[in-house]
Each structure stands twice: as structure tokens, then as C-alpha cells.
């Protein structure tokens, strides 16, 4: 994650998270319930988004776990 991503505080909406992870909506929310995926941040009364850095960290962790196999 670059410093510019931290500075801008970029958020990703669900379609972007799905594209970044290759997961579907049901899988994402199941992993959240299991404590294995970053929780979204409420950005308005009816909208949530994920911090880009949290998704990048999750992907890096998955890659590190895969490399250990």
C-alpha cells in the first residue's frame, strides 16, 4: 500500500471489492461474520465501503498464507 492511499483514505464500494478479491457478495459477508475479512465502514445512512488499505492487507495476508503451502 502506498502512502498516497493512506493520505487519500480511499474507500471501495462492494463492486470494487468483489473485483479486487474475486469473491461474491455472499462470500464476502460470510467471511466478515467469521472474522476473516475486513468489516465495511458506514459512509452514509444507506451505504458502506471498505478501506482500500484493509482490502490490500487482506489480499497480502492471503498471498502469504498461500506461499506457505
N, C-alpha and C positions, 0 to 999 in steps of 0.2 A: 504494500500500500504506500502510495507516495504521500509526501507532506501536503500536496495540494488537495488531495482527497479529504484529509483531516481538516484542513483550513476551510474548505467549502462546505463540509458537513453534508455531502451529497447523500440523498436518500433514493432508494429504489422501490418502485411500486411492484406489485405482485407479478405482472407480466415480465418485468425485467429480472426479477428474482428467479422466476421459472426458466427464463432463457439462460441466465448465468449458471444455474445449478443443474439444469436438465431434469428437474423434479416437477411433478404436477402439484396442483393446489392441495389436494388431499394428502399427498406425501409430506409436503411442507408443514401443514398444520398438525399432522400426526407426529412428526419429529419434534415440533415445538412442544406438544403435550408430553412427549417423552423426555424433554430437556436436552435434546440432541441437535437443536437448530436455534439460531438467534430469534428472540422474540421481536415482533414488529413494534414500532413506535407509533403512537397515535398522533397524527399530524393535523387532524380536524375532527369534528364530531362524527363524521362518517367515513374517514379514510385513515388507513395505516400505511406505513412504509418501513423498509428495513434500512439501517445504516449500511452504506456501501462497505465500509471497513469491516463490519461484523460478518458480512457475507464473504468478503475476501479472506478473512481469518478462518471461517468455517471451511472454505474450499481448500486453503493451505493445510489445515488440520487433516482433512480427508485425504489429501495427497500424501501427507507424511505417514498416515496410517497405512495407505496402500503401498507405499515404498517399503514398509517393514515386512510385508508379506513375502 
